[in-house]
Amino acid sequence: MQLKDAIETRKSVRRFDLKKPDWRKIIRALDSVRFAPSAGNQFVTKFILVSDEKKIEKLTAASQQEFVGKAKYIVVAVSDDSSLIRDYDKRGVRFCAQQAGAAIENFLLALTEQKLVTTWVGYFYNEQVRRVLDVPEGFHVEALFPIGKEPKVKAKEKKKRKLESILYFDKWGNKKMTSEINIGLKSV
């Protein structure tokens, strides 16, 4: 699969096929996170692959979202911003969040390449998740990713935003480029 195809076909899926996905595909997707950018070359985001049914049940309760419990695997992203704060002061918190986001996007695109689906779950009771997974104090649970295979019956796809609706030139709100080039997907 080409990167462009993975980017354009990646989607959030909350319904999974009943068949358990191959865990090796999840590990392959997780391997892609190592290549995300990191501030000061300090990789501060770690991932926990959860397959224990009792833990998945507890993570489902912590998220209060039933579809999470339908997944056979959940990946949990966790970060520790302490070294970045030490080196970059307050900006270290932001750098940590940026690094986690970049690593997660690599993971999401790699899952797409592996023909697996997930959705980014950011709403959950942090302390409950930390307790279930023995996450040390001071670490941040970034997100949960319930993973499965896409069901045979696919949900309706949402339309993506047009490039023109998210791009400005030279200053906020300026939708016209100084040259006469008309920006759109066909011209890029």
N, C-alpha and C positions, 0 to 999 in steps of 0.2 A: 504494500500500500504506500502510495506517495504521501508525503507530509501534508500537502494541500488537501488531499482526499480525507485524511484523518481529521484535519481541522474543520473541513466543511461537513463531515458526516457525524462528528462527535455530538452527542445529545444526552440530555438527562433522562434516565429511564427509571421509573418507580415500580415497574412490574417485571417479574423475572420468570423465565422458564423454570419448571420444576427440577430439571436435570442439573446436577451439581457441575459447575465449571471445573476445568482442569486447573489445579492450584499452580502448576508450573507456568501457566500463562500469566497469572497474577504476579508471580515472582519476576518473570521477564519484564512485565510492565513496571514493576517497582525498580528494576535495575536502571530504568531510564531517569529516575530522579537524581542519580549521582551526577548527571551532566547539567543540572540546572545551575544558573549563576549563584554565587555566594559571596557576600560581603567579606572582604579580607581573606578570602579562601577558607572561611570557617563554615563548615556545613553543620547547621544547627537543627535541621529537621530530621526526625526519625519516623519510622512507620511500623505499626504493629498489625500483623495479619492475624485476624481472629477467625477460628473455625469452630471453636467450642460452642455447642448449641446453647448451653446455659448462659454463657457470657453474651452470646448474640441476643438472647431473650432479655438480659439485663440492659444491654445497650439499646435495645428497642424501647424498653421502658424509660430509659434516660432521655431518649430523643422524642418520646411521645408521638412517634410516627410509625404506624403499623407496618408499612411496606418494608421498613428496615429489617424486621424479623423474617421476611420472606426470602432474604438472601442467605446463601449457604456460607458466604464469607463476608467479612467486613474488614476494611483497611482503615486504620485510625492514624491520622497524621498528628505528630506531637513535636513541639519545638521548645528549645531552651535559648532564650535571648540573653542570658547572663554574660557570656563572653563578648557578644556584640555590644552590649551596654558598657562593659568595661572598656572596650576599645573605641566606641563611637558615642558614648554618653546617651542622651535621650534618643538620638537618631537610631541607635541600635535596635530599639523596639520596632521601629518602622522597617528597618533593613531585615529584621527577622521575619516580619509578616510578608514582605516582598519575596524573600527567599522561599518561604513556605508556599506562597502562591505560584511561583515559577516551578518549583518541584512538583506541586500538585498538578499543574497543567501538563507537564511532561508525562506524568502518570496517567492522566485522563486520555491523552492522545495515544499513549502506548496501549492502554486498555482497548481503545477503538481499533487499533491495528490488530490486536489479539482477538477481535470480534467478541469482546465482553462489554457489558454495559454497567453503568452506575449512575448515581446522582450525588452531588455535593451536599451533604447534610451539615449545616452549620448551626442548627438550633438543637440544643441538648443541654441537660443539666451537667455542667462541667465536673462538679465534685463527684457525681455518681459515676461518670465515665472514668475519672481518675481512680476511684476506689475499685471498680470492676477490673481494671487493667494494671493496678499497682503503679500508676504513673507517679514519679517522685514529685514532691513539693517544689514549686518554682517553675515547673514545666507547663507549657500551654497546650491544651488539646485544641488543635486547629479545626479539625473536621472529621466526620465519619463518611465512609464510602461503602455502602452495601453493594456487593458485586454479584452479578449473575450473567446468565445468557439471556439474550433478548427473546421474548416469547414469540411464537409463530404469528400471532395476531398482533400487528404493530399498531401503536397509538398514532393518532394524527400528529404530524410534525408541525411545530410552530414556525411561523415565518421569521427569518433572521432580519435584523436591521440592515438598511441600505448604508453603504459606505458614506454617502453624502450626509447622512443624519448624525454621524459621529466624528466628522473630520472638519477641522478649521485650519486656516492658513495664516501664518504670521502673528495672529492675535486671536483671543477668545471671541467667538461669534462670527468671525469672518469666513464666509463660505466660498469666497472666490479666490482663486490663485492669481497672483499678479500677472502671470503670463496668460495667454488665451487658451491654455490646455483645459479641456473639460474632463474633470476627474470622474471616473466611473469604473466599474469592473472591467469593461472592455479596453480601457486605456491603460490599465495597470499591468 
